Amino acid sequence: MAERTRPIWYRRKYLINPEFQSTIIGFFVGLSVVTILVFFWAFRLVFGNFLDQAREIGIPEGHPLYQLITQQQHAMVWILTGTSVLMFVFLMVGGIILSHQIAGPIFRLTRQLQALLDDEEVSPMAFRKRDFFHELAPLVNQLSEKLEEAKRQQ
């Protein structure tokens, strides 16, 4: 047996229905961008309030509290940036996987129905374990059997 040189995921076609999947992925991208913007806005609001309150109570500008707030602000920028990048990547990958689990069964269903319409021989339909719409495969298989039975009776 030949040794596999490529990873198993290399051959997989991730965009089965690009229009549908782009919509789903776009939704997840939009969701992540809005969430990231809300967190950065909240971050700016909180640290701005810290500085405003320090000024209001009369703490002089050179006081160590301002240095502490500035250091914490810089640390939070790095933390928010890192988590934002991770969230964006996870939502993109999640959007691809989720849309793949929806588009794959629809693609197979369309191909199976087209084969039935074209009077071609079809094998029983089955979906992958993690796909959606498992309830459709038995129905299409029953339809296929009935059509075959009707053809034999003619």
N, C-alpha and C positions, 0 to 999 in steps of 0.2 A: 504494500500500500504506500502511495506517495505521501511524503510528509507535507503538512500544510505550511505554506510560507507566509500566508496572510492571516491576520486575525479574523475571527468568525464574523465580526461586524463589518468588515471591509466590503463584502459583496452586497450587503443589504441596501435596498433602495429606500431612502428615508422619506422622500417626497413623492408619494404615489399619486396624489391629486394636488398639485402645487397651488391651485387657486384656493381650495378649501383649507389646506394646511397653512398657507400663508396668512389666511384670515385668523385662524386659531393662534398661530405664533405671534401675529401682530397684536392680538388681544393681550397675550401674556407679556409682550414687550411693553405695550401701553400701560398695563397694570403695574409692571415693575418700575417704569419711569415715574408714574404718578406717585407710587409709594416712596420711591427714593426722594422725589422732590418734597413730599410732605415731611419726611424725616429730616431733611436738611433745613427746611423752613422752621421746624420745631426746634432744632438744634440752635439755629441763629437766634430765634426768639428767646430761648432759655438763657443762653450766654449773654445776649444783649441785655436782658433783664438783670443778670448778675452785675454787669458793669454799671448799669443805670442806678441800681440800688446802692452800690458802693459809692458812687458819686453823690447821690442824694443824702446819704448819712454823713457825708463830709470826709471820707477817706481820701487823703492826698494821692495824686497820680503816681508817685514813686513808691507807694506802699507795696510790700510783698504780696498782698492779696491780689493785686492786679497781675503780678507775675504768675501766681498760682492759677488764676482764671485763664490767663493766656496759655499757659502750659496745658491745662485741661482741655482748652478749646482745640489746640493743635492735636492732642492725643485723640480727641473725639472725631476730628476731621479724618484721621487715618482709620479709625475704627469704622466710621460710617462709610468711608470710601471702600474699604475692604469688604464689608458686609454687603454693600450695594452691588459691587462687582459679582460677588458670589451669588446674591439673590438674582441678579440679572441672568447669569449663566444658568443657574438651576431652573429658572422659569423658562428660558429658551429651550433647554434640553427637555424639560417637562412638556412644553408645548409641542415639540417635535414628537416625543414619544406618545403623548395623548392623541395627537392628530393622526399619527401612524396607526394607532389601535382602532381608530374610527374609519379612516380612509381605506385601510387594508381590506376589511370585510366588505365595504361598499364596492371596492374595486373587484373583489372576487365574486360578489353577488352580481354585479353588472356583467362580468365576463361569463358567468354561468347562465344567466338569463339570455344573453346574446347567443350563446351556443345552443340553448334550447330553441330559440326562435329560428336559428339557422339549420335546425334539424341535425345537429352534430351529436356525436356520442359524448356524453358527459359522465364524469366520475362523481361519486357522492361528495357533496360539499361539506367542508369542515373548516372551522376557524382556528386560529392559534389560541393557546390557552388564555392569554391576557387580552385578547381582542374583545370588543364590544359586539353586541347583536348576535350572540350565540343562538338565540331563539329562532333566528331566521334560517339557519342551515337545515334543520329538520323539515321546515315547511317547504323550502326549495327542493329538498330531496324527495319529499312526497309528491310535489308537483311534477318533478322529473319522472318519477315512477308512473304516475297517472298518464302522463303524455306518452311514455313508452308503451304502456298497456293499451292505450287508445290506438297507437300506431299498429300494434300487433293484431288488434281486432279488425282492422280495416281490410 
